[in-house]
Amino acid sequence: MSGERFESLKAALGPARLLLAAKAALAVGIAWAVALHMPGVTDEYPYYAPLGALLSMYPTLMESMKSGLQTLLGLVTGIALALIVVVTVGPNWWTIPLVAGFGVLLSGTGWFGVGREYVPIAALFVLVIGGQNSDDYSLGYVSQMAVGVVVGLAVNLLIAPGTLTAVASARISGFREQLAAHLHEIGEAVSDSWPPERDGWVRDAAALADTSRQVRQALDEADTSRKGNPRAMRGRHDTSEAHDRLEALELIAVRIRDISEVLADAIWDRPGGLGLNPTLAEPLSAACLRVADCIALDEDDSTAAHEARESAARAVRVLLESVNQAAVDSHQAMGPGVLMCMHLRRILLLLKARE
């Protein structure tokens, strides 16, 4: 089994997913029991209540409420389209496909969200299944679906899902470790030989932007999971610090990517690239390694972490002195060493601001 499939299976069997499955089963059972005792003709269509409960069951309360309301809106709109046909020309060989096609067009407006599919489906069901009893069928259909949605929301509220703050925090810590590892790899590649023979850091640089977007999405999902959630009341599971951490890491990622690109331009003589003085290889490697250690220890307040920050500051100062000396010796002020030194200093400033 591949790693990706294993991770998918692990996520499907995780605590959060198991809780969601248990709540969905409970909501479906309650909805079915309630549906059998609905008044009037609505009790003839009890199978729609479990469907409504299932459709309203999402990992977060806000998603559940939003999807439930959107489903009912799409349902009511589709039923309204069908009833217009029923009271006018009636369902026949050309009105049924016409209403279905118009429902598909209407669902593409973006007004109905996840309930967009129910616009043409509800219209088709009323015209084809409801037939001569379209009024009773429509009432039973929408009533039972509403019962299911209400039951699903109630179950999701009483057994509130956990917030995703811890998941987002773990993803942010993983992103920090990835940034530190990438900069460390650059430092090792430069120190091994000049020009560097290892080029894995070039490919890894492109992945930093993708990781940043994924972590940002995880944090947005954490924010959504807190809305209306009783577990997030009174400031519990607050994400403000996580936003500050991620914002700093995103700025650091931009600078590390710039370092990778500038160094790659210098090594492979890309258009617009400037040659790097070989005498800068050793101080550049040391500065990258020490700054990488600081990134890895960003959330650490131990004595070792403070010593690592002081060591990184000294390494960057040595690199700056080497860049200045190389500029004097070569009579050339412009070069990749200047840019990389600036980026490393900026990373240290960002880390100091976080501290």
Secondary structure, 3 states (H helix, E strand, C coil): CCHHHHHHHHHHCCHHHHHHHHHHHHHHHHHHHHHCCCCHHHHHCCCHHHHHHHHCCCCCHHHHHHHHHHHHHHHHHHHHHHHHHHHCCCCCCCHHHHHHHHHHHHHCCCCCHHHCCHHHHHHHHHHHHHHHHHHHHHHHHHHHHHHHHHHHHHHHHHCCCCCCHHHHHHHHHHHHHHHHHHHHHHHHHHHHCCCCCCCHHHHHHHHHHHHHHHHHHHHHHHHHHHCCCHHHHHHCCCCHHHHHHHHHHHHHHHHHHHHHHHHHHHHCCCCCCCCCCHHHHHHHHHHHHHHHHHHHCCCCCCHHHHHHHHHHHHHHHHHHHHHHHHHHHHCCCCCHHHHHHHHHHHHHHHHHHHC
